[in-house]
């Protein structure tokens, strides 16, 4: 039975990534409250949210001290003009804290309202920097197929997910170039991981030669690809691509909107997990654990020195009304304090290893082709045929079949065509890991049964063992 709220939502709110036909038919799953990793719908049904909101509820929801911090800041000062030479205390304190946590000489912070605007800012900063240093021809951007960087104009243009590049929208096409997706499961011609890594690095070298290093401004990359399939690149790939950028005077922009603030057990994954020192890091999501909208573009003192000297009348003509919003920054400071106090990074390392191990048991299911990811950033890839890795037709939307049945079992996982993605709160326990794996496994088995019944799936006969 639909409620007035459900009807109002269906009638008036156009959601991000609305699929018009199915939304018109089914509407939304209306949530009313949340605590920790659990959410409740309007009928009072409880779900374990293994998606962590949208990669973001790192410390879990319903924290009283977060509510108190936000309320206290609202009472003290709900807003402050961030433009030119006016500031506020929480924004200044958070900038200092982020500089302490970020690797190397990344000591400068530019605030925005989320991940997309953080990436958009990085894009503009890159061009601003190259112009300021007298290299106006360095405008081209390298990125990767399968990479996701946001939904603003520049960020979506840098994004390499083909499913998000719909024909009704326009994109920057003349100066953004996408290299192959570094997905070992889909490596061509039976390459092993090392051969695949060599292939990808050589492809990047060829693209640099083709465009000319003097014309390339930056390389944008997620350390682990997120909504493009939770793809951990081949061993050594991130480091070797970063070294290529260093050798060719190309800025390396690490998009850590998902991976930062504990998702894989570190404040930032670039240096700690992959041994690379970015020039720019973009972050959001776990920065406030979703309690307030906030993004940040972090960059080096070296970049700041270039853009802040020279022309006496130069200024950075970009920013947002809500840059450095005092309430959002106060929430971020408290969020970071909680992560530190509760040692959640170490928890992710330990429980994340168990999560990886338990999810691997799903490989025995006929529909599961691959289980991949790192710690609290995991994905199951569903296939029609294991041996050939053949996918279901996109129209089947196998991931949605599975997520629908998971929801019936009180589990939320994210469907992305043939994938089911998980990014639970960093507070997830071993018992909750077991719950997620058991309910997801049951949903996959139920989907297999339902697909066969609908005539959409016929299991491939397994070879007999003599």
SULHUNOR-V604571 format. One record per helix or strand of 2 or more residues. SS is the DSSP state (H for helix, E for strand). FROM is the first residue (numbers start at 0). TO is the last residue. If there is no record, write none. Layout:
# SULHUNOR-V604571
ss=SS from=FROM to=TO
ss=SS from=FROM to=TO
This chain:
# SULHUNOR-V604571
ss=H from=3 to=11
ss=H from=19 to=25
ss=E from=30 to=35
ss=E from=37 to=40
ss=E from=45 to=48
ss=H from=51 to=54
ss=H from=63 to=75
ss=H from=88 to=100
ss=E from=105 to=111
ss=H from=114 to=131
ss=E from=139 to=143
ss=H from=152 to=157
ss=H from=161 to=163
ss=E from=175 to=178
ss=H from=183 to=185
ss=H from=187 to=189
ss=H from=192 to=210
ss=H from=212 to=214
ss=E from=215 to=220
ss=E from=223 to=224
ss=E from=230 to=231
ss=H from=236 to=246
ss=E from=250 to=254
ss=H from=268 to=273
ss=E from=279 to=282
ss=H from=284 to=286
ss=E from=294 to=299
ss=H from=300 to=307
ss=H from=325 to=340
ss=H from=343 to=363
ss=E from=367 to=373
ss=E from=376 to=381
ss=H from=393 to=395
ss=H from=397 to=407
ss=E from=410 to=411
ss=E from=413 to=415
ss=E from=418 to=421
ss=H from=429 to=452
